[in-house]
Amino acid sequence: MIYRQKGQAILKLPTSSKKSVKTLFINRQERITLADEKVNIVLSPAFYWFKSEELPVKSVAQAKKLAPSLYDGTIPDGHYSYHVTKRDECFWIFAYDDAYIVSKLTELGIKSAQINQIYFAQSECFDLIEPLKIDDTFALVADENILSMVPLTYLSGALSSEEYFSKHTFSKEHISLNFFQNNLIDEKYIYRLIALSVTFIFIYFANYMIVRKDLRQALGEEYAITEKYKLPATSFELNGLQRSLKTKEKRQLTYRENVKKLLSLTLLSGEYVKKLEVSDKKASYEIVMKEPKRAEAISAMVKKSFQITSAKVIDNTFYIGVGL
C-alpha cells in the first residue's frame, strides 16, 4: 500500500536540548519568518510516498535499484528521487520530488543556507505510542509503524509535539536536495557567486594583459632575428629554406661518410696515402706502396665501397680514381 496524507499544516517545534537547532514540521503552505538561524526540516507525509516491502534482495543499494519499478504506475508521472533504508526484514522506500519540495521551501521563505538537515516524519515518528498533535487541526498517528495524518476531531487526546521533540534524538535518515538545480539559492550564495565572478574576471584580464605583453615581446624578438639573419618572411619561403638546408645536410653527411671510408684503407707498415683529392662525385688517391704488386690488394679493398674509374702504377706509387 502507498501512504500519503493530503492535509497541510506547519508547526514550529521547539529546539532539542541536545542540538541548539530549531525544528520545523512542514505540512501546510504558509510564509515563515526566520532570522539567520539553522533549522531542521521534518516533512509530513504530504511530501512523499512511502512503502514498506519485503524484497528478494539483501542490500539497500539493490533495493534502491528496484524502487522505481515498485512505484511504476501508482504515483503521478514526474522525476523522483528514492531513499531506501532497511527496518528488520522490510525495506522502507520513500519516493519524493526534489523540485516540488524545494519550491515549497522557497515559498515558505526558507533559505538553503539555513537548512541543517531534512527528515521524513515517517523516520522520526514511526514509533509513536499515542497521537502526536502538530497543530489545532491535525495529529500524526502510527498504525503498525506507518504514519498518517488524522483530524483531531476523531481523536480523544494527543501528545504535545513540543514535549515529543524536546526529548527526540534525530535518526541518520536525512536526505539532501539539489538546491542549485532547483534554484533555491539565497542572497548570501548570490553575493558569493558575484564576488567569485568578479575575481575570475580580474584574474582573466590580468592574465590577458601579461600574455599580450609577452606576445608583443616575442614578436619583437622574432622580427629582430629575422632582420639580423635575413630570414624569409612567408611560410612558403621558410619551407623552401628548410628543404634546402635538409638537402645540404644530407649531402654533407654523405660526403663525410665517403671520406671516412676513403681513409679507412688498411695499409702495410711503410705504406701511406701521399695525396687524396675528394669532390662531390669522385675522388683520387696517390698511395705509396712497398712494392707494385700491392696495387691488386689495395684495389680489392677500394672496390668494397666504391667503383674504380681509373688505376695505374708508376714505380711504387699507385694512382687510383673512384666514383662517389
C-alpha positions in Angstrom: 0.0 0.0 0.0 1.0 3.6 -0.6 0.6 6.1 2.2 0.3 9.9 1.6 -1.6 12.5 3.6 -3.3 15.3 1.8 -3.7 17.6 4.8 -1.4 20.5 5.1 -0.1 22.3 8.1 3.1 23.9 9.5 4.1 23.6 13.1 7.2 25.3 14.6 8.6 22.8 17.1 11.0 23.6 20.0 14.7 23.1 19.8 16.1 19.8 21.0 18.2 20.2 24.1 20.9 18.2 22.6 21.1 20.3 19.4 20.5 24.0 19.5 18.8 23.9 16.2 15.1 24.8 15.7 12.8 22.2 14.1 10.1 23.0 11.6 7.4 20.5 10.8 6.3 21.3 7.2 2.8 20.4 6.1 0.8 23.5 5.1 1.8 26.3 2.7 2.4 29.3 4.9 5.1 32.0 5.0 7.7 31.6 7.7 9.8 34.5 9.1 13.2 33.3 10.3 16.3 35.0 11.5 19.6 33.8 10.0 19.5 30.6 12.0 19.8 26.9 11.3 16.7 24.7 11.2 15.9 21.1 10.9 13.1 20.3 8.5 10.6 17.4 9.1 8.5 16.7 6.1 4.9 15.5 6.6 3.5 12.6 4.6 2.1 15.2 2.1 5.6 15.5 0.6 6.5 11.9 -0.1 5.1 8.4 -0.9 6.1 5.6 1.4 6.2 1.8 1.1 7.3 -0.9 3.5 8.2 -4.0 1.4 9.9 -7.4 1.8 12.1 -7.7 -1.3 14.2 -10.6 -2.6 17.5 -8.7 -2.1 19.8 -8.2 0.8 21.3 -4.7 0.4 19.9 -1.2 0.5 21.7 -0.5 -2.8 20.0 -3.4 -4.5 16.6 -2.4 -3.1 17.1 1.2 -4.4 17.5 -0.1 -7.9 14.1 -1.8 -7.6 12.4 1.3 -6.1 11.3 2.9 -9.4 9.6 -0.3 -10.6 7.7 -0.6 -7.2 6.1 2.8 -7.8 5.6 2.4 -11.5 2.0 3.4 -12.4 1.0 4.1 -8.8 2.2 7.7 -8.5 1.9 10.7 -10.9 4.4 11.0 -13.7 7.5 13.0 -12.7 11.1 13.0 -11.9 11.5 11.3 -8.5 14.4 10.5 -6.1 14.3 7.5 -3.9 15.5 7.0 -0.3 15.8 3.4 1.0 16.6 2.1 4.4 16.2 -1.4 6.0 14.0 -2.0 9.0 14.1 -5.6 10.3 13.0 -7.8 7.4 11.5 -5.0 5.4 12.8 -2.1 3.3 11.4 1.3 3.8 11.2 3.0 0.5 10.5 6.8 0.0 9.7 8.4 -3.3 9.9 12.2 -3.4 10.0 15.0 -5.9 13.1 17.2 -5.2 11.8 20.1 -7.3 8.4 20.1 -5.6 9.9 20.1 -2.1 12.4 22.9 -2.9 9.7 25.0 -4.5 7.6 24.7 -1.3 10.5 25.6 0.9 11.2 28.6 -1.3 7.5 29.8 -1.0 7.9 29.5 2.8 10.9 31.8 2.8 13.4 29.2 3.9 16.9 29.8 2.6 19.2 26.9 1.7 21.9 28.2 4.0 19.5 27.9 6.9 18.7 24.2 6.5 20.7 21.9 8.7 19.1 18.6 7.8 15.8 17.4 6.1 14.0 14.4 7.6 10.8 12.4 6.8 8.2 12.3 9.5 7.9 8.6 8.9 11.6 8.0 10.0 11.3 10.3 13.1 7.8 9.5 14.4 7.1 5.9 13.3 7.2 4.6 16.9 4.5 6.9 18.3 2.6 5.2 21.1 -0.1 7.9 21.1 -1.2 10.5 18.5 1.1 13.5 18.1 -0.6 16.8 17.9 1.0 19.1 15.3 -1.5 22.0 15.1 -5.1 22.8 16.1 -6.4 20.6 13.2 -4.3 17.5 12.7 -2.3 14.9 14.5 0.1 12.2 13.5 -0.8 8.6 14.3 1.2 5.4 13.8 -0.5 2.2 12.7 1.9 -0.7 12.6 4.8 1.7 12.2 3.1 3.6 9.3 2.3 7.3 9.8 -0.8 9.1 8.7 -2.5 12.4 9.4 -5.8 12.3 11.2 -8.1 15.2 12.1 -8.1 15.9 15.8 -11.9 15.7 15.9 -11.6 11.9 15.5 -9.2 11.6 18.5 -9.9 11.8 22.2 -6.4 13.1 23.1 -2.9 13.7 21.6 0.6 14.1 22.8 2.1 17.6 22.6 4.6 17.9 19.8 6.7 20.2 21.9 7.1 17.6 24.5 7.9 14.9 22.0 10.6 16.8 20.1 12.1 18.2 23.2 13.2 14.6 24.1 13.7 13.4 20.5 17.0 12.3 19.0 17.0 12.6 15.3 17.9 9.5 13.2 20.5 9.3 10.5 17.8 9.0 7.8 18.0 12.5 6.4 18.1 13.5 2.7 19.9 16.0 0.6 18.2 18.2 -2.0 19.9 19.8 -5.0 19.2 23.4 -4.1 21.2 24.9 -7.0 19.5 22.7 -9.6 16.1 23.8 -8.2 17.0 27.5 -7.9 16.9 27.6 -4.1 19.9 30.0 -3.8 19.8 32.5 -1.1 21.2 36.0 -1.2 24.4 35.0 0.5 25.2 32.5 -2.2 24.3 35.0 -4.9 26.7 37.6 -3.4 29.4 35.0 -3.1 28.9 33.9 -6.7 29.0 37.6 -7.8 32.2 38.1 -5.9 33.7 34.9 -7.3 32.8 36.0 -10.8 34.4 39.4 -10.4 37.5 37.7 -9.1 37.7 35.4 -12.1 37.2 38.3 -14.4 40.0 40.3 -12.8 42.3 37.2 -13.0 41.4 36.6 -16.6 42.0 40.3 -17.5 45.4 40.4 -15.6 46.4 37.2 -17.4 45.3 38.6 -20.7 47.5 41.7 -20.2 50.5 39.5 -19.2 50.1 37.3 -22.2 49.6 40.3 -24.5 52.9 41.8 -23.2 54.8 38.5 -23.6 53.4 38.1 -27.1 54.4 41.6 -28.1 57.9 41.0 -26.7 58.2 37.6 -28.6 57.1 39.2 -31.9 59.7 41.9 -31.4 62.4 39.4 -30.8 61.2 37.4 -33.9 61.4 40.5 -36.0 64.9 41.3 -34.8 66.2 37.8 -35.5 64.5 37.9 -39.0 66.2 41.2 -39.8 69.6 40.1 -38.4 69.9 36.8 -40.3 67.8 38.0 -43.3 65.3 35.2 -42.9 62.4 34.9 -45.3 59.1 36.2 -44.0 56.5 33.9 -45.5 55.9 30.2 -44.6 56.4 29.2 -48.3 59.9 30.8 -48.3 60.6 29.2 -44.9 59.6 25.8 -46.1 61.8 26.2 -49.1 64.7 27.2 -47.0 64.1 24.3 -44.7 64.1 21.8 -47.6 67.3 23.4 -49.0 69.1 23.1 -45.6 68.0 19.5 -45.2 69.3 18.6 -48.7 72.6 20.3 -47.9 72.8 18.5 -44.6 72.2 15.2 -46.3 74.9 15.9 -48.9 77.4 16.9 -46.2 76.7 13.7 -44.2 77.2 11.6 -47.3 80.5 13.5 -48.1 81.8 12.8 -44.5 80.9 9.2 -44.7 82.7 8.8 -48.1 85.8 10.5 -46.7 85.7 8.2 -43.7 85.6 5.2 -46.0 88.4 6.5 -48.3 90.7 6.9 -45.2 89.9 3.5 -43.8 92.2 1.5 -46.1 94.4 -1.0 -44.3 98.0 -0.3 -45.4 101.2 -2.1 -44.5 103.9 -0.6 -42.4 105.8 1.9 -44.5 102.8 2.5 -46.9 100.9 5.7 -46.8 98.4 8.0 -48.7 100.6 10.6 -50.3 97.6 12.6 -51.7 93.8 12.4 -51.6 91.5 14.7 -53.5 87.7 14.5 -53.0 84.8 16.2 -54.7 81.1 15.6 -54.6 81.2 12.9 -57.3 84.7 11.5 -57.4 88.0 11.0 -55.6 91.6 10.2 -56.4 94.4 8.6 -54.5 98.2 8.6 -54.7 99.3 5.8 -52.5 103.0 4.9 -51.9 103.3 1.1 -51.7 106.1 -1.2 -50.6 106.0 -3.0 -54.0 103.9 -2.7 -57.3 102.1 -6.0 -56.7 100.4 -4.4 -53.7 98.1 -2.5 -56.1 95.9 -5.5 -56.5 95.2 -5.9 -52.8 94.5 -2.2 -52.4 92.1 -2.2 -55.4 90.2 -5.1 -53.8 89.8 -3.0 -50.6 88.6 0.1 -52.5 86.0 -2.0 -54.6 84.2 -2.9 -51.4 82.9 0.6 -51.1 83.4 2.4 -54.4 83.6 1.9 -58.2 87.1 2.3 -59.6 87.2 4.6 -62.6 91.0 4.6 -63.2 94.1 2.9 -61.9 97.8 2.9 -62.8 101.1 2.1 -61.1 104.3 4.2 -61.6 107.2 2.8 -59.7 105.8 2.2 -56.2 103.1 4.8 -56.4 99.5 3.7 -57.1 97.3 6.3 -58.8 93.6 5.3 -58.5 90.4 7.2 -59.2 86.9 6.2 -57.8 83.3 7.4 -58.3 81.3 8.5 -55.3 
